[in-house]
Amino acid sequence: MNYLNKIYTYTEGYRRVYFLSTLAVFGATVFSLLTPLIIKYIIDIIIQNFDLSDSYFEKSMDFFVGKSLLNTGILIFFVAFFQGGCLYFKGKLSSIASEGIVKTVKDKLYTQLQNVKYSYFNKVETGDLLQRCTSDVETIRKFLAIQLVEVVNIILMIIIIFFILINLNLKLSIIVLSIIPLMFIFSLYFFIVVKKYFKISDEAEAKLSTILQENIHGVRVVKAFASEDLEIKKFRCSNKHYSHVTYKLIRLFAYYWPISSFFSFVQMGLVLFLGIKWAVSGTITMGTVIAFGMYVWQLEFPVRNLGRILSDFGKASISFERIEEILDSETDFNENENLKKPQIKGKIVFENVRFSYIDKPILNGISFDLDIGETLGILGPTGSGKSSLIHLITRLYDYDSGSIKIDGVELKEIDKKWIRKNIGLVLQETFLFAKNVRENIGITKKILDDCDIFTAAKTASIHEGILNFKEGYETQVGEKGVSLSGGQKQRIAIARTIINNHKILIFDDSLSAVDIETDASIRRELKKKHSSSTTIIISHRISSIMDADKIMVLEGGKISAYGTHNQLKDRDGLYKRILKIQKDGMKEGI
Ligand SMILES: Nc1ncnc2c1ncn2[C@@H]1O[C@H](COP(=O)(O)OP(=O)(O)OP(=O)(O)O)[C@@H](O)[C@H]1O
């Protein structure tokens, strides 16, 4: 029930509406339970002309409607009208409350996903995350809007009917009501069994969404490798597992309904058999038997539905746990930390920096320094730790030991958001948003200024290219728009980064998809317009880094060579070898 406490915390701001909706439930329940008593009054007092009993209800009826059938009919009409009114308000108010609460949950989820640690996304699958943010949230909405209110309704109904039946006839009510605990225990047992299967089913559905999402995302790779058959097989296997689990759930429900029907039939059978027998012998009135029958009938569906609602409680609790897992995950930003927000000028000093992913050592004693406005080129084989190094500068990961200072301030003492806002990073993988080119370039700007956008695009050597698009800067990119070449996407991503005139610029292999000439032109423009920015360029292409003030060769997480192009070009080692390979390749026109 811990999750109920948590849900309670989310109801803040909507508790009054929820309370009013509970009152409406109460009203609807009370009105719905009046009808059988009125019918009993009609049969016993109006038709059979029995004497009034001691019951307050019959005395009140006699006072208000007398023995008139017409007046009683009008009363039934009003009871139905008020019951309908209460049901309307119940639906309306519980929907307002549940929608409001779900909105809060969605806002919290989205904010949390923006703030979770960068490393969080290494261990979660996108399909699973999407499922948590959509169908799990929907399960919570249904729980709050329908099931919770329904449970209150059923419990109220059982309590009120219990008191009415006891007052009508103690013996018959004990026999009839003794079936309810059996039904409840059965429902509870069912709920416990089914909860396990709901979790398995949710996980299977998430797996299926992940495969689907991955496949749609990577459809080009699948087609290029002609691996459609393999993908279909993978999907079918997952789909089979999902339908197997769902089938198990359906089978469990298929057992549930006949068994709970059996309980209901026994209950109704007892009322009819004993009630009519006692009515014939004159122990109770026929009106009482009919009222009993109506109450048992009224209870039948809610009590039978209790198991289903309880099982949905199970589903909601699983969904809630899955949502809580996201909300409880560690975030990157701690408001209480009160970290520094120094003005960033661009001096970077690494001293004996070591870093590992959990227990996998990646960087081993990295030391170098960069003055304001200097350019560092980093070269190294795949997996040597180049990206990891720049992830440390932006505090996407924190170093284990050693020191990184930005303008003399220890990096770990600088606010993460602040440092990221002050560093322009072009990532290795280019991602563009499903917006137009103009919006993509200015996505980090509050106000889109065309002049800034054009300047950034010109520096990234993409301005002319954009103007050649049919709709120019208004051209949609991303899923709905035209397909851009890899180089065009990279250059838009570069423009998006440099538009902010950061004092530190980092390019993580972000010129790999452009030709050598464009690469040189972009670097020339950068030097001209961002000469005061400290720049780090990671590249596998010597020509991209040869003009840098300093060049670092990274091998196996260690600096194997450090210097200028002139110092490294003749020194034995990786740099010289790659230079030769690339020179030879150019000569051969590769
Ligand atoms: N999130 C991660 N968790 C665990 N290991 C990781 C993670 N990211 C990278 N690695 C590992 O760290 C090592 C260095 O990776 P990194 O991305 O820094 O290399 P790189 O030099 O940038 O490679 P490339 O030139 O291919 O981009 C690799 O062995 C990689 O497998």
The ligand as a Tripos MOL2 file, in Angstrom:
@<TRIPOS>MOLECULE
LIG
   31    33     1     0     0
SMALL
NO_CHARGES

@<TRIPOS>ATOM
      1 N1         28.7150    4.5310  -21.1340 N.pl3     1 LIG1
      2 C1         29.7130    3.6730  -21.1850 C.ar      1 LIG1
      3 N2         29.7730    2.6610  -20.2960 N.ar      1 LIG1
      4 C2         30.8020    1.7820  -20.3250 C.ar      1 LIG1
      5 N3         31.8110    1.8390  -21.2050 N.ar      1 LIG1
      6 C3         31.7990    2.8280  -22.1150 C.ar      1 LIG1
      7 C4         30.7460    3.7940  -22.1540 C.ar      1 LIG1
      8 N4         31.0120    4.6580  -23.1610 N.ar      1 LIG1
      9 C5         32.1620    4.2550  -23.7220 C.ar      1 LIG1
     10 N5         32.6350    3.1600  -23.1060 N.ar      1 LIG1
     11 C6         33.8890    2.4680  -23.3970 C.3       1 LIG1
     12 O1         34.9430    3.3520  -23.1290 O.3       1 LIG1
     13 C7         35.9790    3.2090  -24.0540 C.3       1 LIG1
     14 C8         36.3120    4.5690  -24.6530 C.3       1 LIG1
     15 O2         35.1620    5.0240  -25.3670 O.3       1 LIG1
     16 P1         35.1440    6.4330  -26.0890 P.3       1 LIG1
     17 O3         33.8180    6.6300  -26.6640 O.co2     1 LIG1
     18 O4         35.6690    7.4420  -25.1590 O.co2     1 LIG1
     19 O5         36.2170    6.1550  -27.2290 O.3       1 LIG1
     20 P2         36.6060    7.0560  -28.4600 P.3       1 LIG1
     21 O6         38.0810    7.1560  -28.4530 O.co2     1 LIG1
     22 O7         35.8390    8.3170  -28.4650 O.co2     1 LIG1
     23 O8         36.1440    6.1120  -29.6470 O.3       1 LIG1
     24 P3         35.6350    6.5290  -31.1110 P.3       1 LIG1
     25 O9         36.7990    7.0900  -31.8580 O.co2     1 LIG1
     26 O10        35.1780    5.2510  -31.6790 O.co2     1 LIG1
     27 O11        34.5330    7.5010  -30.9160 O.co2     1 LIG1
     28 C9         35.4990    2.1940  -25.0800 C.3       1 LIG1
     29 O12        36.1170    0.9530  -24.7490 O.3       1 LIG1
     30 C10        34.0060    2.1040  -24.8590 C.3       1 LIG1
     31 O13        33.5910    0.7930  -25.0850 O.3       1 LIG1
@<TRIPOS>BOND
     1     1     2 1
     2     2     3 ar
     3     2     7 ar
     4     3     4 ar
     5     4     5 ar
     6     5     6 ar
     7     6     7 ar
     8     6    10 ar
     9     7     8 ar
    10     8     9 ar
    11     9    10 ar
    12    10    11 1
    13    11    12 1
    14    11    30 1
    15    12    13 1
    16    13    14 1
    17    13    28 1
    18    14    15 1
    19    15    16 1
    20    16    17 2
    21    16    18 1
    22    16    19 1
    23    19    20 1
    24    20    21 2
    25    20    22 1
    26    20    23 1
    27    23    24 1
    28    24    25 2
    29    24    26 1
    30    24    27 1
    31    28    29 1
    32    28    30 1
    33    30    31 1
@<TRIPOS>SUBSTRUCTURE
     1 LIG1         1 GROUP 0 **** ****
